[in-house]
Amino acid sequence: MSGLSGSGCEVVIPESELKPIREIEKSIIKKYRKQLWSPFIKAIKNYDLIESGDKIAIAISGGKDSLLLAKLFQELQKHGLKNFELEFICMDPGFNEINRRQLEENCAHLEIPIKIFNKEVFRVVDEIANDYPCYLCARMRRGALYAYAKELGCNKVALGHHFDDTIETIMMNVLCSGQYKTMMPKLKSTNFDDMELIRPMYLIKENDIKRFSSTNGLNPMNCGCVVAAKKTSSKRAEVKALIETLGKTFDNVDKNIFNSSNCVHTDAILGWKTEEGRFTFLDEYDQ
């Protein structure tokens, strides 16, 4: 169920005491400039994620990825690089009391002004998709976020998916469904008019997010879902482990998986699919 806004279910053990907020903010621009700030800005520019006049809903799950996403946007707004508005929204899908309090305390310390709304997603998903709940949970949560963002007058929803989420998605599609698809840096909503989904942490690596969280003493929330509680398996976790294993044998395996989605040789594929239908190389072979 962590697929909504990054790996929110994972616990990051702090290496130090919780740092003061100004020190945490400074570390984004200074200590972790190369690992966090620069790739954040690069993704925004490369994929044209923000335009002047945007009102962006930052989706907060309570995990390490979405907390960092919120702080990156606050720093961007503070430095005046774009003329845009922000709303920080969090859906409570059925958190237990401890997790809910931890979410609120983390956001209070980080000075993230969250707006929390309740949806019983965990209960519904547990009833109808207990064996493999992540896909349905993510879809339900995303729909609820879109609806609430639209109520607030937003035209974009920002999620905390990162570089590792992207390459895991590529591999999951290849290995589990026999198709080549990547996680896109931005998408137009099919159910909500004039609403876009953006992923500004697209080029940030998960290990750098973990280091930022642990060295600043942050204790991100565990989402409390059945996957986090180890009640069911996670194909994404299995693919993550596979990529890590491949990295011991192949140099730059993570970068190569990512770059493959940006370097598809259309004259060397058997077929492809568009909104118009399915095609094979034979459709253009003699043209």
Secondary structure, 3 states (H helix, E strand, C coil): CCCCCCCCCCCCCCCCCCCCHHHHHHHHHCCCHHHHHHHHHHHHHHCCCCCCCCEEEEECCCCHHHHHHHHHHHHHHHCCCCCCEEEEEEEECCCCHHHHHHHHHHHHHCCCCEEEEECCHHHHHHHHCCCCCHHHHHHHHHHHHHHHHHHCCCCEEECCCCHHHHHHHHHHHHHHHCCCCCCCCEEECCCCCCCEEECCCCCCCHHHHHHHHHHCCCCCCCCCCCCCCCCCCCHHHHHHHHHHHHCCCCCCHHHHHHHHCCCCCHHHCCEEEECCEEEECHHHHCC
